[in-house]
Amino acid sequence: MQYPKILSEQLLELAEDHNMEQVCTFPTRKDATLDLFLINRPSLIVRCESLPGLSDHEIVSVISEVGARR
């Protein structure tokens, strides 16, 4: 599915307005990076890697130093 160009532009603008960075920088389906993992504190990411998926789409695994509050 291809989204209208305006939606893509709005997503990019939103990410920029909130100082978000894309963590997943590798292809997840053939030569395309389909998965987004945006964060405004990249220092909290320990590791981001792809794992074999069940189809032609890889799984993205993200390990971070963020914990849930209790």
C-alpha positions in Angstrom: 0.0 0.0 0.0 1.3 3.5 -0.8 0.1 6.4 1.4 -0.5 9.8 0.0 2.6 12.0 -0.2 1.1 14.5 2.3 1.0 11.8 5.0 4.6 11.0 4.5 5.5 14.6 4.7 3.5 15.1 7.9 5.2 12.1 9.5 8.7 13.5 8.6 7.7 17.0 9.9 6.4 15.5 13.2 9.5 13.5 13.7 11.7 16.6 13.0 9.6 18.8 15.3 10.1 16.4 18.2 13.8 15.7 17.4 13.1 12.1 16.6 15.7 9.8 15.0 15.1 6.6 13.1 16.8 3.7 14.9 16.1 1.0 12.3 18.6 1.9 9.5 18.8 -1.5 7.8 16.6 -3.2 5.2 13.8 -5.3 6.6 12.3 -6.5 3.3 14.6 -7.0 0.4 16.4 -3.6 -0.1 13.7 -1.5 1.7 13.5 -0.4 5.3 9.8 -0.8 6.1 9.9 -0.5 9.9 10.1 2.7 11.8 11.4 3.0 15.3 11.7 6.7 16.2 13.1 7.9 19.4 14.2 11.3 20.7 16.9 9.9 23.0 19.0 7.5 20.9 21.5 7.0 23.8 18.8 4.8 25.4 19.1 2.3 22.6 21.4 -0.6 23.4 21.0 -2.6 20.2 18.7 -2.7 17.1 19.0 -5.7 14.9 17.1 -7.8 12.4 16.1 -11.3 13.0 14.8 -13.8 10.5 11.1 -13.5 10.0 8.5 -16.0 8.9 8.0 -14.5 5.5 10.1 -12.2 3.3 10.0 -9.5 6.0 12.6 -9.5 8.8 11.8 -8.9 12.4 13.2 -5.8 14.1 14.5 -6.4 17.7 15.2 -3.3 19.8 16.9 -3.5 23.2 16.7 -0.3 25.2 17.5 1.0 28.7 13.9 2.2 29.2 11.9 0.5 31.9 8.3 0.7 32.9 7.4 2.8 35.9 5.7 1.1 38.8 
